[in-house]
Amino acid sequence: MRTKLGTTICRTEAGFKRYVGWQDGYIESFITKYKFEPTNALNQEELEGILDAIKIKELDNNFRSILSKKEKEAVDYYGYSEHRTKPDNFEKNISSAYEKWLMIFFSDNDMLFKPIDPARVGKIMEYVIFREKIRKVELAKRLGIDRNTLNRYIKGIKLPTLDVIYRFSVIFNVSIDWILKNATK
């Protein structure tokens, strides 16, 4: 799994060990590096990186939530074995944790992250525009796009870029989370 964070998560035991060693602080620091404020202009690559970090954090939270106490101890030892004693039944517990990690991170049917439906995004945009009583010409100008592109978004013909979704959320004071949660298939 290649990430926008400049790293690759490999589907091997060595990849698992590397992941366990770096993920804790690295992902959190990447997410908090950028402030979600209207005054900060995030480029497309930064937005994609943040979304990737959030996805990995979600996967990690789910992975850690299904581990037993003994498996958690084994994972902690696996990632930071310096100055620690090896937990009892380490091999059995790390093997079990590794299987769970594979199930969460490399499942073919990723149920956590469903595809975004352009038609649903369009309906959400249409609803918010109607509720706020703003003209499409004015909104297109504020979003930095032309009116035809905005109409394609609203009709569900085209999926807006992350940058447009971000600006839309700032203009109308709605969360990106709300838009994306309601736009999944």
C-alpha positions, 0 to 999 in steps of 0.5 A, spaced: 500 500 500 503 506 497 501 512 501 501 520 500 506 520 506 512 518 503 512 511 505 509 504 503 506 499 507 508 492 505 504 486 506 510 482 509 512 480 516 518 485 515 513 491 513 508 489 519 514 490 524 516 497 520 509 499 520 509 498 528 515 502 529 513 508 525 506 509 525 505 512 532 508 518 532 509 519 524 501 519 522 499 524 528 505 529 526 503 529 519 495 530 521 497 536 526 502 539 521 496 542 517 491 547 521 484 546 518 483 554 518 480 558 512 486 562 512 491 556 510 491 554 503 492 547 502 494 544 495 491 538 492 497 534 494 497 536 502 489 535 502 491 528 499 496 527 504 492 529 510 486 524 508 491 518 507 494 519 514 487 520 517 485 513 513 491 510 516 489 512 523 482 509 522 485 503 520 490 503 525 485 504 530 480 499 528 486 494 528 488 496 535 481 495 537 481 488 535 487 486 539 487 482 545 491 485 551 497 480 550 497 481 542 498 489 544 504 487 549 507 483 543 505 489 538 508 494 543 515 490 544 515 488 536 515 496 535 520 498 540 524 492 543 530 496 546 530 496 553 524 491 554 523 484 556 520 479 551 512 478 553 510 471 554 507 467 548 510 472 544 511 468 537 504 466 538 501 473 540 505 477 534 503 472 529 495 473 531 496 480 531 500 480 524 494 476 521 489 481 524 493 487 521 493 483 514 485 483 515 484 490 516 489 493 512 489 489 506 482 486 505 479 487 498 473 489 501 475 495 504 468 497 508 471 503 512 472 507 506 467 506 501 467 510 494 464 517 494 458 518 489 458 524 485 451 524 484 450 524 492 456 530 492 451 534 487 445 533 491 449 535 498 451 541 494 444 543 491 441 542 498 446 547 501 446 552 495 438 552 496 438 552 503 443 558 503 440 562 497 446 563 493 446 564 486 450 559 482 454 564 478 456 567 485 458 561 488 462 558 482 466 565 482 467 564 490 470 557 489 474 559 483 471 555 478 466 556 472 459 556 472 459 550 467 463 546 472 459 547 478 453 545 474 457 538 472 458 537 480 451 539 482 448 534 477 453 528 479 456 528 472 463 530 475 466 529 482 469 535 485 476 536 487 478 536 494 480 543 494 473 545 491 470 541 497 474 544 502 472 551 499 465 549 499 465 547 506 469 553 508 464 558 505 458 554 507 461 552 514 459 545 513 464 540 515 468 536 510 466 530 514 459 531 513 459 532 506 464 525 505 460 521 510 453 523 506 456 522 499 459 515 500 455 509 496 
